[in-house]
Amino acid sequence: MVSEFRRKLGEILLDHKFITEDQLAQGIEKQKISKKRLGEILTEMGFVTQEKLAQALTAQLEKLSPEAPLVAIPPQIKTKKLGEILLDYSLISKDQLAKGIEEQKRTNRRLGEVLTEMGLVNEEKLARALSAQLGIPYVDLNTVAVEPEAIDLLPERLARKNLALPLTVDRKFVTVVLADPLDFEALHDISFATNREVRPAIAPIKEIRTAIRKFYHLSQPLEKILGEIKGGAIEVVAEQDAERESETMEEVAKKVDSPPIIRLVNSVILHASRNRASDIHFEPREKDFRVRERVDGLLVEAFEFPKLVQGAVTSRLKIMARMDIAEKQVPQDGRIKVKVEGRNLDLRVSSLPSHYGEKITIRLLDSAAIQLNLENMGASKRDLTRMRSMIEKPQGIVLITGPTGSGKTSTLYAMINHIKTEAINIVTLEDPIEYELRGVTQVGINEKTGMTFAYALRSVLRQDPDVIMVGEMRDSETANIAVEASLTGHLVLSTLHTNTAVAAITRLKNLGIPVYLIASSLNGVVAQRLVRRICDRCKEPYFPSAEELAKVRLRWKEPSILQFSRGRGCQSCNHTGYKGRTGVFEVLKIDPALREIIDKDGGEEAILKAALDTGMRHMSEDGIDKVNQGITSVEELLRVIYMREEEAESSCPNCGESVRREFPNCPYCGYVLADKCPGCGEARVPSWQFCPCCGKKFR
């Protein structure tokens, strides 16, 4: 390919009568022993001028064969010379330009390099002037993210020779920042070396030289970063499939799999695993690269890396997850299995193109750590009994509701584990399959291939199932099939995105399910949230203030009797005061009275009133109970639950149980709570035994 390039350049010079055949032959002979470019040799020998060589190279670029790579040069580059641009911007005078050209002829170096060394023009001003005049981007190499696969395409020798740093690459283009974008021969060399079309950018010469040293020897700056991270080794299980791995992937892996990059990524994963993080966020920003971890539901900043590691870390993660490293404009999903300090983790990797590069998010799934027992979910004895009665029925629908990240899937798995036996066939439809369940047939949903919830559910019904778990009722088709399945003798477990248990009934109506089918098929609804548990090691009691009690709508007579708990913060909980999470529940069990109200298309208020009368508690009541028991704090409860006025509670000063505001007496210990007579509504004094107005005896 290189010899063909030389022949074509020589032919063009001959066609334009810039040189003779003898001069071309002499140039080729000298080029064989000097290893310099032909154009450079011909100018050194005085056979052709820089101006005529530039004309020949421009003609060559315009007449390349269709199969040869091209150079994406803006039209301005072909019509303007560097000296003319500098004169246009008044950066140098004609006399200074003449001196620069004279020095350039003497040293045979780039004009821009000569002018800056002579102190006639500032490097940055020169680069920005060229950027504006030629319409090519100016790049700040201190903040840019450089892709290691781009670095791997262009040998360091060519990068130093041409003062060029490759930034990004895909199947067709390579973006290269140059000190002199008017150097057509350099652009041509890069195009042939990378076998891609070149998109030029510009930066100051010194910055390019520094960046070449930095990015072609990335291990040196990384060693300093790694010295600050205490990490151990992790084992990537089946990282690469040798049969599927392409040549391009192998070439990139040689660069990206350098020990510092592996250690950096492994250290981040290890750190997240030790902190019990559920997610890792790799977030590109303008001048740096941030890593955050989601611990107990909240994001915490873990690391802040310099921008230079962004491309290498992103590529390393995409290679581990078997994602397309050349595709950077489309979101992708992948999966990594790793073994971290004896724990088998399944990492779900997702990439998302953003303004400053690809954002990578990893979900860490540990099947050994999941709480698969209903007893471990944090439900009270009363709610646990109601849940069991709903799922132990042979048919019907049980729904789990709540926002994303509220633990719905864990509750579904716990329910399946509770009813699982060798005598029944359980099939789950999940998007994606988060944890492996023994003895259960798990089906992954893939809408890209047409494997939707509705399509899979129809197929599952032909598999003789007893219990079906549908990951989510996303549309009316899935909801209708699920209802029909429940009416034909199957127990169906699924999730909905609603705030309360009663709202799930309204959601089913909106999905087009007739009210009579809802009434006859629905066993119950569990609404839930996850709250952080107060750390047991640094837990301490305290007396809440009136303002704090008012926040949770608590009514009280002697607040000094109430005692809550909070965490001081210690090393065990990373000084947050919390460690682990537990559920807060609202369990709506459908009984005959509720079925009748639903069948008559009763509103949410009517259903809620009937449910409360039959023993259902607001989610806030369950939360306040956990606050009273010292499991969580008021601040944490308010973070996940909105306290409505109608959910206002009273905490019994005598026994500490939460009581609805309309109760005159505590139903648990009989303590008098109301300041008014329940018979006539007149004011009363707690020490009175009888009402002086109506004679009613107080309890």
C-alpha positions in Angstrom: 0.0 0.0 0.0 2.9 2.4 0.8 4.7 1.7 -2.4 1.4 2.4 -4.3 1.2 5.7 -2.5 4.8 6.6 -3.6 4.1 5.7 -7.2 1.0 7.8 -7.3 2.7 10.8 -5.7 5.6 10.5 -8.2 3.2 10.2 -11.1 1.4 13.4 -10.0 4.6 15.3 -9.7 5.6 14.1 -13.2 2.2 14.9 -14.6 2.4 18.5 -13.3 6.0 18.6 -14.6 7.3 19.6 -11.1 10.1 17.1 -11.4 11.8 15.0 -14.1 11.9 11.2 -14.2 15.6 11.2 -13.3 14.9 13.4 -10.2 12.1 11.0 -9.2 14.4 8.0 -9.5 17.1 9.8 -7.4 14.5 10.6 -4.7 13.2 7.0 -4.6 16.8 5.6 -4.3 17.6 8.0 -1.4 14.3 7.3 0.2 15.1 3.6 0.4 18.1 4.2 2.7 16.9 7.2 4.6 13.3 5.9 5.5 12.0 9.4 5.0 8.9 10.3 3.1 9.3 10.8 -0.6 8.0 14.4 -0.6 10.3 15.3 2.2 13.3 13.9 0.3 12.4 15.7 -2.9 12.2 19.0 -1.1 15.5 18.4 0.7 17.2 17.7 -2.6 15.7 20.9 -4.0 13.8 19.2 -6.8 10.4 20.5 -5.7 9.2 23.4 -3.5 6.9 23.1 -0.5 4.2 24.9 -2.4 4.4 22.5 -5.4 4.5 19.5 -3.1 1.4 20.7 -1.3 -0.4 21.1 -4.7 0.6 17.5 -5.6 -0.6 16.1 -2.3 -3.9 17.9 -2.6 -4.3 16.4 -6.1 -3.4 13.0 -4.8 -6.0 13.1 -2.0 -8.7 14.1 -4.6 -7.8 11.2 -7.0 -7.4 8.3 -4.6 -8.9 5.0 -5.7 -12.3 4.2 -4.2 -10.9 1.4 -2.0 -8.3 3.7 -0.4 -9.0 5.5 2.8 -9.7 9.2 2.5 -8.9 12.3 4.6 -11.8 14.4 5.8 -10.2 17.8 5.1 -12.4 20.9 5.2 -12.3 22.9 1.9 -10.5 25.9 3.6 -7.4 23.7 4.2 -6.9 23.3 0.5 -7.1 27.0 -0.3 -5.3 28.6 2.6 -1.6 28.4 3.7 -0.5 28.7 7.3 1.4 31.9 6.6 -1.7 33.5 4.9 -3.9 32.6 7.9 -1.4 34.1 10.4 -1.3 37.3 8.3 -5.1 37.4 8.1 -5.3 37.3 11.9 -2.5 39.8 12.3 -0.6 37.4 14.5 2.7 38.0 12.5 3.9 40.6 10.1 5.1 39.9 6.5 8.7 40.4 7.6 8.3 37.9 10.4 6.7 35.4 8.0 9.6 35.9 5.6 12.1 35.2 8.4 10.1 32.1 9.4 10.0 30.8 5.9 13.8 31.3 5.5 14.4 29.4 8.8 12.0 26.7 7.7 13.9 26.2 4.4 17.2 26.0 6.3 16.0 23.5 9.0 13.3 21.7 6.9 10.8 21.8 9.8 7.2 22.8 10.1 6.5 26.5 9.7 4.3 26.7 12.8 7.0 25.0 14.9 9.6 27.3 13.6 7.5 30.5 14.2 6.7 29.4 17.8 10.3 28.6 18.6 11.4 32.0 17.2 8.9 33.6 19.6 7.0 35.2 16.8 3.7 33.6 17.6 2.0 32.0 20.7 1.2 28.3 20.4 -2.3 28.5 21.7 -3.1 31.6 19.6 -1.7 29.9 16.6 -3.9 26.8 17.2 -7.0 28.8 17.9 -6.5 30.9 14.8 -6.1 27.8 12.6 -9.2 26.3 14.3 -11.4 29.3 13.5 -10.0 29.8 10.0 -10.1 26.2 8.9 -13.4 25.2 10.6 -11.8 22.3 12.6 -12.3 21.8 16.4 -9.7 23.1 18.9 -9.1 20.5 21.6 -8.0 21.0 25.2 -5.8 17.9 25.8 -5.9 18.5 29.6 -9.6 17.6 29.7 -10.3 15.4 26.6 -11.0 11.7 26.9 -8.7 9.7 24.7 -9.8 6.2 23.7 -7.1 3.5 24.1 -8.3 1.7 20.9 -7.5 4.9 19.0 -4.0 5.1 20.5 -3.5 1.5 19.6 -4.2 2.1 15.9 -1.4 4.7 15.4 2.2 3.6 16.3 3.9 6.0 18.7 6.7 6.5 16.1 4.2 8.0 13.6 2.5 10.0 16.4 5.8 11.6 17.4 6.9 12.1 13.8 3.7 13.8 12.7 2.9 15.5 16.1 -0.4 13.8 16.0 -2.6 12.2 18.8 -5.5 10.0 17.9 -8.6 10.7 20.1 -11.5 8.5 19.0 -12.1 5.8 16.4 -15.0 3.9 14.9 -15.3 1.6 11.9 -14.9 4.4 9.4 -13.3 7.4 11.0 -10.4 8.3 13.3 -10.3 11.7 14.9 -6.7 13.0 15.3 -5.5 16.2 16.9 -2.5 17.7 15.1 -0.2 20.6 15.6 -0.4 21.3 11.9 -3.6 20.3 10.1 -2.2 21.7 6.9 0.4 18.9 6.7 -1.3 16.9 4.0 1.4 14.3 4.0 1.0 13.7 7.7 -2.8 13.3 7.3 -2.2 10.8 4.5 0.3 8.8 6.5 -2.2 8.6 9.4 -5.0 7.6 7.1 -3.0 4.7 5.6 -1.7 3.6 9.0 -5.1 3.5 10.6 -7.0 2.4 7.4 -9.7 5.0 8.2 -10.8 8.4 7.2 -9.1 11.1 9.2 -11.1 13.9 11.0 -8.5 16.5 12.0 -8.5 18.6 15.2 -5.9 21.0 16.5 -4.0 21.7 19.7 -0.8 23.5 20.7 2.4 21.7 19.9 3.6 21.4 23.5 0.3 20.0 24.6 0.4 17.4 21.9 3.9 16.3 22.8 3.0 16.0 26.5 -0.2 14.1 25.6 1.7 11.6 23.4 4.1 10.9 26.3 1.1 10.6 28.7 -1.3 8.4 26.7 1.3 6.1 25.0 2.7 5.3 28.5 -0.5 5.4 30.5 0.9 3.1 33.2 3.0 5.9 34.7 0.2 8.3 35.8 -2.0 5.3 36.7 0.5 3.9 39.1 0.2 7.0 41.3 -3.6 6.7 41.3 -3.4 3.0 42.1 -1.1 3.7 45.0 -4.0 5.6 46.6 -6.5 2.8 46.2 -6.3 -0.2 48.5 -7.6 -3.1 46.5 -7.2 -6.8 46.1 -7.6 -9.2 43.2 -10.8 -10.3 41.6 -11.4 -13.2 39.2 -13.3 -12.6 36.0 -15.2 -15.7 35.1 -15.3 -16.5 31.3 -14.1 -13.0 30.5 -13.5 -13.7 26.8 -14.9 -16.3 24.5 -11.9 -17.2 22.3 -14.1 -18.5 19.5 -16.1 -15.3 19.2 -13.3 -12.9 19.9 -12.4 -10.9 16.7 -9.0 -9.7 15.6 -9.9 -6.1 16.4 -10.9 -7.1 20.0 -7.5 -8.9 20.4 -5.6 -5.9 19.2 -7.5 -3.6 21.6 -7.2 -6.0 24.5 -3.4 -5.9 24.2 -3.6 -2.2 25.0 -6.5 -2.0 27.4 -5.6 -5.1 29.4 -2.4 -3.5 30.6 -2.0 -4.3 34.3 -2.7 -0.7 35.6 -6.1 -0.6 33.8 -7.1 -4.0 35.1 -6.0 -3.1 38.6 -7.9 0.2 38.5 -11.2 -1.4 37.4 -10.8 -4.3 39.7 -10.1 -2.0 42.7 -13.3 0.0 42.0 -15.4 -3.2 41.8 -13.7 -4.6 44.9 -14.4 -1.3 46.8 -18.0 -1.4 45.8 -18.4 -5.0 46.9 -16.9 -4.4 50.3 -19.2 -1.4 50.8 -22.3 -3.5 49.9 -23.1 -1.2 47.0 -25.9 -2.2 44.7 -24.7 -0.1 41.7 -21.5 1.6 40.4 -21.8 4.7 38.3 -18.8 5.7 36.1 -19.7 9.3 35.2 -17.7 11.4 32.7 -17.5 15.1 33.4 -15.9 18.0 31.7 -12.5 17.9 33.5 -12.5 14.6 35.4 -14.1 11.1 35.7 -16.2 10.4 38.7 -17.2 7.1 40.3 -20.2 6.9 42.6 -21.6 3.9 44.5 -25.2 3.3 45.5 -25.1 2.1 49.1 -28.4 1.4 50.9 -30.3 3.3 48.3 -28.2 6.5 48.3 -25.4 7.5 45.9 -22.0 8.2 47.5 -18.9 9.5 45.7 -16.2 6.9 45.8 -13.4 8.1 43.5 -12.5 11.0 41.3 -10.1 10.2 38.5 -8.3 12.5 36.0 -9.9 12.7 32.6 -7.1 10.7 31.0 -8.3 7.4 32.5 -11.8 7.7 31.1 -11.3 6.1 27.7 -9.2 3.3 29.1 -11.6 2.4 31.9 -14.7 2.6 29.6 -13.0 0.3 27.1 -11.9 -2.1 29.7 -15.4 -2.5 31.1 -17.0 -2.8 27.6 -14.5 -5.6 26.7 -15.2 -7.4 30.0 -19.0 -7.2 29.3 -18.6 -8.3 25.7 -20.0 -5.0 24.3 -19.1 -3.4 21.0 -16.2 -1.1 21.8 -16.5 0.6 18.4 -20.1 1.7 19.0 -20.2 4.8 21.1 -23.4 6.5 20.0 -25.9 3.8 20.9 -26.7 2.5 24.5 -25.6 -1.1 25.1 -26.0 -3.8 27.7 -23.6 -6.5 28.8 -22.9 -8.9 31.6 -19.8 -9.9 33.6 -19.4 -12.7 36.1 -16.7 -12.2 38.7 -15.6 -13.8 41.9 -14.7 -11.2 44.6 -13.2 -12.4 47.8 -15.0 -15.7 47.6 -18.4 -14.1 46.5 -19.8 -14.8 43.1 -21.2 -11.6 41.7 -23.2 -11.1 38.5 -22.5 -7.6 37.1 -25.1 -6.1 34.7 -23.3 -3.4 32.6 -25.1 -0.6 30.8 -23.6 2.1 28.7 -25.2 5.5 27.8 -23.8 8.1 25.4 -23.6 11.5 27.2 -22.2 14.9 26.6 -18.7 14.2 27.9 -18.4 10.5 26.9 -20.1 7.2 27.7 -21.6 6.8 31.2 -21.3 3.2 32.5 -23.6 1.9 35.2 -23.0 -1.5 36.8 -25.6 -3.4 38.9 -24.0 -5.8 41.4 -26.1 -8.9 42.0 -25.1 -11.3 44.7 -27.4 -14.3 44.8 -25.9 -15.5 48.1 -26.8 -12.2 49.9 -30.4 -11.9 48.7 -33.0 -12.3 51.4 -35.2 -15.0 50.0 -37.4 -15.6 53.1 -40.6 -13.6 53.8 -39.6 -13.5 57.5 -36.4 -11.6 56.6 -38.1 -8.8 54.6 -39.0 -6.8 57.6 -42.8 -7.2 57.6 -44.7 -7.2 61.0 -46.3 -10.4 62.2 -49.7 -9.1 61.2 -48.6 -8.1 57.7 -46.7 -11.4 57.3 -49.8 -13.4 58.1 -51.8 -11.5 55.5 -49.1 -12.0 52.9 -49.0 -15.7 53.5 -52.7 -16.1 53.2 -52.7 -14.3 49.8 -50.0 -16.4 48.2 -51.0 -19.7 49.7 -54.2 -19.7 47.6 -54.0 -22.0 44.5 -55.1 -19.3 42.1 -55.6 -15.5 41.8 -53.3 -12.5 41.4 -51.0 -11.0 44.0 -49.4 -7.6 43.1 -46.3 -5.9 44.6 -46.3 -2.1 44.0 -43.8 0.6 44.6 -41.2 2.8 42.7 -38.0 1.5 41.1 -35.6 0.3 43.7 -38.2 -0.4 46.4 -37.4 -4.1 46.7 -40.4 -5.5 44.7 -38.3 -8.2 42.9 -36.8 -9.4 46.2 -40.3 -9.7 47.7 -41.5 -11.7 44.7 -38.5 -14.1 45.0 -39.3 -14.5 48.8 -42.9 -15.3 48.0 -41.8 -17.9 45.4 -39.4 -19.4 47.9 -42.2 -19.7 50.4 -44.6 -21.6 48.2 -42.0 -23.6 46.2 -42.3 -27.4 46.5 -41.4 -30.3 44.3 -45.1 -30.8 43.5 -45.7 -27.6 41.7 -44.4 -26.1 38.5 -43.2 -22.4 38.8 -42.2 -20.3 35.8 -40.9 -16.7 36.0 -40.8 -14.1 33.2 -38.1 -11.5 34.0 -36.4 -8.6 32.3 -33.7 -9.3 33.1 -33.2 -12.4 35.3 -31.6 -10.9 38.4 -31.0 -14.0 40.5 -31.0 -17.7 39.8 -33.7 -19.7 41.7 -33.2 -23.5 42.1 -36.2 -25.6 41.0 -37.8 -22.7 39.1 -37.9 -22.2 35.3 -36.8 -18.7 34.6 -37.4 -17.0 31.2 -35.6 -13.8 30.2 -37.6 -11.2 28.3 -36.0 -9.7 25.1 -38.2 -7.3 23.4 -35.7 -6.7 20.6 -36.3 -10.3 19.4 -40.0 -10.2 20.0 -39.9 -12.0 23.3 -42.2 -9.7 25.1 -44.1 -10.3 28.4 -47.3 -10.9 26.6 -45.8 -13.3 24.0 -43.9 -15.2 26.6 -46.9 -15.4 28.9 -49.0 -17.1 26.2 -46.3 -19.7 25.7 -45.9 -20.3 29.4 -49.5 -21.1 29.7 -48.9 -24.1 27.4 -46.2 -25.4 29.8 -48.6 -26.6 32.5 -47.6 -24.1 35.1 -49.0 -23.8 38.6 -47.4 -20.5 39.6 -46.4 -17.8 37.1 -44.3 -14.7 38.0 -44.6 -11.8 35.6 -41.8 -9.3 36.2 -44.0 -6.3 35.4 -47.5 -5.6 34.0 -46.4 -3.0 31.5 -49.3 -3.0 29.1 -53.0 -4.0 28.8 -52.2 -7.1 26.8 -50.0 -8.6 29.5 -52.4 -7.6 32.2 -55.4 -9.2 30.4 -53.5 -12.5 29.8 -52.4 -12.5 33.5 -56.0 -12.1 34.7 -57.2 -14.8 32.4 -54.5 -17.1 33.7 -55.5 -16.4 37.3 -59.1 -17.3 36.5 -58.1 -20.6 34.9 -56.4 -22.0 38.0 -53.0 -20.3 38.1 -51.4 -18.2 40.8 -50.0 -15.1 39.2 -47.4 -12.9 41.0 -46.5 -9.6 39.4 -45.5 -5.9 40.0 -47.0 -2.5 39.2 -45.7 1.0 39.6 -48.1 2.7 42.0 -47.6 4.6 45.2 -50.2 2.8 47.4 -51.8 -0.6 47.5 -55.3 0.7 46.7 -54.0 2.7 43.7 -53.1 -0.7 42.1 -56.8 -1.4 41.6 -57.2 1.9 39.7 -54.1 1.1 37.7 -55.6 -2.2 36.6 -58.8 -0.4 35.5 -56.6 2.0 33.4 -55.0 -1.1 31.8 -58.4 -2.1 30.5 -59.3 -4.9 33.0 -63.1 -5.0 33.7 -63.9 -4.3 37.4 -65.7 -7.7 37.7 -62.5 -9.5 36.7 -60.5 -7.5 39.1 -62.9 -8.3 41.9 -62.9 -12.0 41.2 -59.2 -12.5 40.4 -57.3 -10.2 42.8 -56.0 -11.9 46.0 -54.2 -8.8 47.4 -51.7 -6.1 46.9 -48.5 -5.3 48.8 -47.2 -1.8 48.6 -43.6 -1.3 49.9 -40.6 0.9 50.3 -37.1 0.3 51.6 -35.7 2.3 54.5 -32.2 2.2 55.9 -31.7 0.4 59.2 -29.9 2.3 62.0 -26.4 0.8 62.6 -26.5 -1.5 65.6 -22.9 -0.7 66.6 -23.5 3.1 66.9 -27.2 3.2 67.8 -28.1 5.6 70.6 -31.5 6.6 72.1 -32.8 10.2 72.2 -36.1 12.0 72.9 -37.7 13.5 69.8 -38.6 17.2 69.7 -42.2 18.4 69.0 -41.1 19.6 65.6 -39.8 16.1 64.7 -43.0 14.5 65.8 -45.0 17.0 63.8 -43.1 16.0 60.7 -44.5 12.5 60.9 -48.0 13.8 61.9 -47.7 12.2 65.3 -50.1 13.4 68.1 -48.9 13.0 71.6 -49.7 13.9 75.3 -46.3 13.5 76.9 -43.5 13.6 74.3 -40.9 13.1 77.0 -42.1 9.5 77.3 -41.4 8.7 73.6 -37.9 7.5 72.8 -36.5 7.2 69.3 -33.0 6.0 68.1 -30.4 7.3 65.7 -26.9 6.3 64.6 -23.9 8.4 65.6 -21.8 7.1 62.7 -18.9 4.7 63.0 -16.4 2.8 60.9 -18.8 -0.1 60.5 -21.4 2.0 58.7 -18.9 4.4 57.0 -20.0 7.1 59.4 -23.5 7.3 57.9 -25.4 6.0 61.0 -27.1 3.4 58.8 -26.3 -0.1 57.7 -28.6 -2.4 55.7 -32.2 -1.9 54.7 -35.6 -3.2 55.6 -39.0 -3.0 54.1 -42.0 -0.8 55.1 -45.3 -2.4 53.9 -48.9 -1.7 53.3 -50.8 -5.0 52.8 -54.3 -4.9 51.1 -56.0 -8.3 51.4 -59.1 -8.6 49.3 -62.0 -10.0 51.3 -65.7 -10.5 50.3 -66.6 -6.9 51.4 -63.9 -5.4 49.3 -64.7 -7.6 46.3 -68.2 -6.2 46.4 -67.0 -2.6 46.5 -64.6 -3.2 43.6 -67.3 -5.0 41.6 -69.5 -2.0 42.0 -66.7 0.2 40.7 -66.1 1.9 44.0 -63.6 4.7 44.2 -60.2 4.6 46.0 -61.7 6.4 49.1 -64.4 3.7 49.5 -61.9 0.9 49.0 -59.4 2.5 51.4 -62.0 3.0 54.2 -63.2 -0.6 53.9 -59.6 -1.9 53.9 -58.8 0.1 57.0 -61.9 -1.2 58.7 -60.7 -4.8 58.0 -57.3 -4.3 59.5 -55.1 -2.8 56.8 -52.6 -0.2 58.0 -51.2 2.7 56.1 -47.6 2.3 55.1 -46.8 5.2 57.4 -48.1 3.3 60.4 -45.7 0.4 59.7 -42.9 3.0 59.3 -43.8 4.7 62.6 -43.8 1.3 64.3 -40.2 0.7 63.0 -39.2 4.2 64.3 -40.7 3.3 67.7 -38.8 0.0 67.7 -35.5 1.8 66.9 -35.1 0.1 63.5 -35.0 3.3 61.5 -35.2 7.0 62.0 -37.7 9.7 61.4 -35.5 11.4 58.8 -35.1 8.1 56.9 -38.8 7.4 57.0 -39.7 10.8 55.6 -37.1 10.3 52.8 -39.1 7.5 51.3 -42.7 8.1 52.5 -44.9 11.1 52.0 -47.0 11.7 55.1 -50.5 12.8 54.1 -52.8 14.6 56.6 -55.3 11.8 56.5 -52.5 9.4 57.7 -51.8 11.3 60.8 -51.1 9.0 63.7 -51.0 9.1 67.5 -48.2 7.3 69.4 -49.6 5.9 72.6 -47.5 7.4 75.5 -48.2 4.3 77.6 -47.2 1.4 75.3 -45.6 3.2 72.3 -47.9 1.7 69.6 -49.1 3.9 66.7 -52.8 4.6 66.8 -55.0 6.2 64.2 -55.9 9.8 65.1 -59.7 9.1 65.5 -59.2 6.5 68.2 -60.2 8.0 71.7 -58.3 5.2 73.5 -55.3 3.0 72.6 -56.6 -0.3 71.3 -53.5 -2.0 72.7 -53.4 -0.9 76.3 -56.6 1.1 76.8 -54.8 4.3 77.6 -57.0 7.5 77.1 -55.8 9.4 74.1 -58.5 11.9 73.1 -59.0 15.2 74.8 -62.8 15.1 74.0 -65.6 12.8 75.2 -66.2 10.1 72.6 -70.0 10.4 73.4 -70.8 14.1 73.2 -67.5 15.6 72.0 -67.1 18.0 74.9 -63.7 18.6 76.4 -62.6 16.3 79.2 -59.8 16.0 81.7 -57.7 12.8 81.7 -58.3 12.1 85.4 -62.1 12.1 85.0 -63.9 8.8 85.1 -67.3 10.1 83.8 -68.3 12.8 81.3 -70.0 15.7 83.3 -72.1 16.6 80.2 -73.5 13.3 79.1 -72.6 10.9 81.9 -70.6 8.5 79.6 -68.1 6.4 81.6 -64.6 6.7 80.3 -62.3 3.7 79.9 
